[in-house]
Amino acid sequence: MYSNFKEQAIEYVKQAVQEDNAGNYSKAFPLYMNALEYFKTHLKYEKNPKIREAITQKFTEYLRRAEEIRAVLDEGGPGPASNGDAAVATRPKSKPKSGGGEGGDGEDPEQAKLRAGLNSAIIREKPNVKWNDVAGLESAKQALQEAVILPVKFPQFFTGKRRPWRAFLLYGPPGTGKSYLAKAVATEADSTFFSVSSSDLVSKWMGESEKLVSNLFEMARDSAPSIIFIDEIDSLCGQRGEGNESEASRRIKTELLVQMQGVGHNDQKVLVLAATNTPYALDQAIRRRFDKRIYIPLPDVKARQHMFKVHLGDTPHNLTESDFENLAHRTEGFSGSDISVCVKDVLFEPVRKTQDAMFFFKTPNNMWMPCGPKQPGAVQITMQELAAKGLAAQILPPPISRSDFDKVLARQRPTVSKTDLEVHERFTKEFGEEG
């Protein structure tokens, strides 16, 4: 009967993990390989797609581990996990997930499916946003550094009653950089970063949403130190007792409250970071769980000046420092997102000029650049005609100028209203602190 293959695989895996944990890699490798053979045979007969998916996931995990061990054994080294930390990172933590419950040793395939879905929430590649890329928000950055970087780098600071912050709420108008700040945290922190939205945690199946929440926190505890970032948390945790609140929504909130309370768990190395544009829409019990509530306001003049420079990057331009200052003063009331959109539009202005140009001149490095008819060396020709002569690769748009910004700013308006700002400022007086 094919379930014997599954039971045999589980037995081999248990032995393999035992030897692996003990550092006996030459014994662990053949045991992993035997387990993989039995899993492969079991998959030929297994018809249940959920169980197949769960076993395939475990098969991949153990195959990767076996390959790591083989690579080290081939080199004659002590073992892939000889430096302690790497052991935690690479060693499989759980038994293979099997179905049917016949062996009693396998993990629930349903849980395997839930965890597989949440795996996509783990940010494995750093977003490459440094603290310095975030303009302004000095106190928000300092608070996040205290919560994220200090406990990992300097654990000796947190002794006695001094504990790191465990939950941050970033709130403010849309486009002020709440998610961007979270990306900086993901880049700078030496932690596992889970980035989730309501769509990752809400399921159409009865009871599955709260299981997703609980699995998310379990996975975060397993891979601590870790950070759970929940974007648009208001869509998950609106006020309880509202007329349009569903039973599922109520259960998700309750589960999130329980998990954030951390009863019975050591959550000192799990930080919850959440962002919202509508802090008043949050359930008050959830709001209280966030020990730091930081207002991310519209950028000030200095921050706006820095943003224009960051978004232009190394694109050729001829703007001076006073031009950047002038742009910062002219964009009062603009959010970080508004400035980003403005610069994106400006970046295309030289391309538009090149497309519309009737005259081009040849630069010293043999490139064709658009110009006016009075420019020395100007040739009356269009971009299409140059391309037809096989010179497409030698056409270069002009550098960005102050007039390009003037043109774009003449048609762009800030997207955050005064009413929006008043709401956030009132919330800050009642419950928050300035970022």
N, C-alpha and C positions, 0 to 999 in steps of 0.2 A: 504494500500500500504506500502511495507516494508521500503520506505524512511522515513516514519513517525517515525519508530523506531530510525533511525539515528538522526533525528531532535530532538526527545524527549531526546535521550542520550546527545546530545550537550547541550540542555537546562539545564539538570540536572548537567552536568559537570561545566557549567558556574556558577551555584549557589554554587556548592560544592567548587570550587576554590575560589570564593568570601568569603565564610564562613571560608575556610582554611586560606586564607590570613589575615582575621580578627582575627584569633585565636580561632574561635568558633568550636572546633573540634567535640563536641557532635552533632552539626548540620551538619557539613561537612561529617561525616562518612556515615549516611544513604543516603545522596544525592549521594555520590560516588557509594554506593552499587546499588542504583536505576539506575544510569548511566550505570554501568557494566552489569546489567540485560538487558537493552535495546541494548547495544552493542552486547551482546551474541546472542540476538534474530536476530539482523540485520545481523550478520555473517552467520547465517543459510541460508539466502536468497541471500547474496551478491555473484555474480559470477565473478566479475572482480578481478583477482589475485593481481593486484597492490593495489587496494583499500582494499582488505582483509588483505594484509600484513601491510598496514599503520594502519588500525584499530586495528589489533592484537598488534602492537607495542604500541599504545596508551593505549589499554586495559591493557597490562602488567604494563605500567607505573602507571596508576591510581589504579590498584589492589595493587601494592606495597605500594602506598601512603596510601590507605585505611587500609592495614594491619599495617602500622606504627602507624596510628592514633588509631586503635583498641588496639594495644599493650599498648599504653600509657593510653588510657581510662580505660583499664582493671586494670592498676596499680593505677589509680586514680590520675595520674600526670597532670601537667598543659597543656601538649601538646608536640608533637614531635619536634616542631621547636621553643622551648622557648628561645634558646640561640642565636637567631639572625643569626649567621653564618650557623647553621644547617638548618635554614629555607630556605636559598638560595639553600643549597645542596640538600634538599629532596623535596621541594615543586615543583610540576609540573609547568612548566613555560608557557605552551601553551595549547590551546584547543585541543580536539581530532581531528585527521586528518580524514576527511571524503571525499567522492568522489562525482562526479556528479555536484557539484556546486549548487544543488537545494536549500540548506538551506542558502547558502551565509555565514554561520558562520564557516564552516570547513576550515582547511588548505589544501592546494594543495597536493593530494596524491603523485604526482610526486616528490614534494619537500621532502615528508616524506620518499620516497624510497632513495633519494639522501643522506639524513641525516642518514638514517639507515646504508647505506654503509660506511659513514664516521665515524660512531660510533666505528667501529673496529679499527680506527686509534688512539683512545684515549688510552693511556697507563694507565690502572687502577691499576696495581700492580707495585710498584717501582722496577726498575731493580737491585737494591742493588749494585750499583757501586758508591763508595764514592770518594770525591775529592782526598783523599790520595791514592786511587788505581790508579789514573792517574799519570803516571811517568813524571816528568818534566813539560813543558808547563805552567810555573808559570804565565806569563803575560796573556796567554789565559784564565787561570782559574780565575785570578783576574778580568779581564774584564767581564767574564760571571757572576761572583759573584756580581759585581757592577750592572749588568743588571737584574739579576734574583732574587737574595736573598735580597739585600739591599732595593729595592723598596717595597717588601712585608713586611719585618720585621721592616724597619725604614722609613716609608713613609714621616716622618717629614724632612728627609734629602733633599727631592726633592721638594723644594719650589722655588718660583721666576722663574728664567730662567733655573735652574738646572733640567734637565729631564733625566730619565733613557735611556740607549741605546735601540733602537727599532728593529734593524736588524743586525744580525751577519752573516758573511760569513766565514766559516772555509774551507780553501783550503790547498792542499798539496798532496804529492804522495800517492798512494794507501797503505792502511795498517798502517798509522801513528797514528791512534786513533781518527779520527774526529767523527765517530759514537759513539765510546767509551766515548768520552768527552760529547756527547749529552746524553748518558745514565746516566752519572754522574749528569748532569743538571736535568734530569728527577727524579733522586733519591733525590737530595738535595733541589730542589725547591719545595716550597709549592704552586704549581700551577697545573692547568690542562695541561697535556702534550699530544699534538697531534703529532704522528709520521707518516709522509706520504711519499710516493715515487711517481714517475711519474705514476705507474700503478694504484694508488688510484685515480688519478685526470684525467686520460685520458680515454675517453669513445668513443665507436664506433658510438654513436648516435650524430647526428648533434646538436650542441648547448649545449650538456649536460656537456661537460668538463668545460666550463667557469662557469656553474651553480654550479658545484662541488666546484670550487675554491671559488666562492662567499659564498656558504653555509659553507665551512670550516672556513672562516674568521668570518662569522656570529656566528657560534657555538663557536668559540674562544672568541668572544666579550661577548656572553651570559654567558660563564663560566669563565670570567676573574677573577683573573690574570691567563693568560694562555701562553703557548709556542707552536708555530707551528714549528716542525722540518721537513725540506724537504731534504731528502737524494738524492744525485745525481741530484742536481737542474739543471745541464747542459743538462740533457735529456729533461727537460721541457722548458728551456729558452736558446736555442742556438741563435746565431747571426740572427737577422732579415734580410730578403732579400737574404738569401742563396738559391741556386737553388732547394735544396731538402726540403725546408720548406713548410709545408702544411698550408692550410687555418685554420685548427683546431689548429695547433701549434701556429699560429700567434694570434688567439683569446685568447688562454690560457695565452700567455705572456701579452697581453693587459690587461686582467682581473687581472692578478697577479700584474701588475704595478699599476692599479687603487686601488686594495685592500691594497697594501703596502703603497701607498700614504696616504690612510686612510681619504680621503676627506669626510667630513660630518660625520665622526665617531670619537668617543673617543677611540683611540687605545693605550693610554698610558700604559695600562696593558696587551697588547698583544705583545709578542716578537717573531720575526721571526728568526729562526736559520736554516741556510742551509749549506750543505756540498758539495764539488765538488773536483774531482781529476783533472779537466781540466778547470781552471779558465778563460783561454783565450777564451774558447768556449762560455762563457756567453755573452748574449746580454748586450751592454754597459749601456743601460738605467736601466736594472735590477741590474747590478753591482753597479750603482750609488745609488740605493735604500738602499744598505747595508752600514750603516754608520760606521761599524767596519768590516774590512776585515783582518782576522788573518791567518797567515801562520803557519800550523802545520807541522814542519819539521821532518826529521828522528830523532829518539831519540839519545841524547848524551850518553857518557860513564856512567854517574851516573844513567840516566834514564834506560839504558839497564840493569844495575846491579839490579836495583829495579824490573824491569820486570821479570827477571829470578826468583827472590824470590817470586813475586806475583803469577806467573804461576805455580811454584812448590807447593805453599801453604803449607799444613801440610802433604804432602806426605813424608814418611820416606826417608831421604837421609843423606849422611855423608859429604856434601860439607862444606868447611870452608869459612870464609869471603874472604880470598885471592883467593879461587877458583872462587867465584862469580866475583871478580874484574878481574880475568884472562879471564873469559868468556865474560865479557863486552868489554874488549880490543880486543878480537879475533873476535867480531861480528860488527866491524866498517862497516857502510853502510847497516846494517839490519834494517828493519822497525819493528814496534811493532808486526805486523802480522807475520813477519818472525820468530821472537823470540817465539811467541805463538806456531807456527807450530813446531819449533825445540823442545820446551819443551814437546809438545804433543807426539812427536816421542820418546823422551827420556823416558817419563813415561811408554812406552811399553817395553823398554829394559829389565827391571827386569822380566817381564812376559815372554819375549822370552827366557831369560836365564833359567827360571823355566821349560819351555816346553822342552828345549834341554838338561837339566841337566841329568847326569848319576849317580850322588851321591847327597844324602841329609843327613843333620844331624838334630837331635832333639834339639830345643831350650829349655831353662829352663821353659818356659811357655807352653811346650808340643806342639809346632808347628814344622812342617817340613820345612826346608829351604834348597835350593840348595847350593852345596859347591863343592870344589875340592877334589880329592881323598886323599890328604894329611891332610885334616881337621880332627882334633881329633873327634872321634865319627861318622865319615862318613860311611854311609851305601850305598852300590851299589844298586840303585833302581831308577825307572823313575817315572815321575808324573802320567802317566797312571796306573802304577802298584800300586802306593799309593792310587789312586782314586778307583781302583778295590777292594782294601781292606777296602773301606768305609771311607778313611781318607781324602777325597777331601776338606772338610771344614777346615782341619788342615794344609793345604799347604799354605805357606806364601812366596811371592816373596822377594828377598833381597832388602835392601835400595838402592836408586839411588846413583851412585858414579860418580866421575869426569870422569872416563874412558867411562861411558855411553854417556856423552856429547861429549867427543873426537870422539867417533864412529859416532855419528849423524852429528856433525859439519864437519867431513871429507867429507860428501856427500851433504851438504846443501850449497846453494849459495843465496846471497841477490837477491830480486826480483825487486828492484828499480834501474833503470839505471842512469848513470851520465847525460844523455840527459834529462831525466825526471826532475832531480834536477835542472839543469840549467834553464829549462823553468819556474819552480816555483820561483827560486831565481830572475829571471828577472821580473816576475810579481810582486813580493814583492817590488822590487825597484821602479816599476812604480806606483802600486796601493795599496800595502798592508802594513802590519806591522808584525814584528816577533812575533811568539807565544812563 
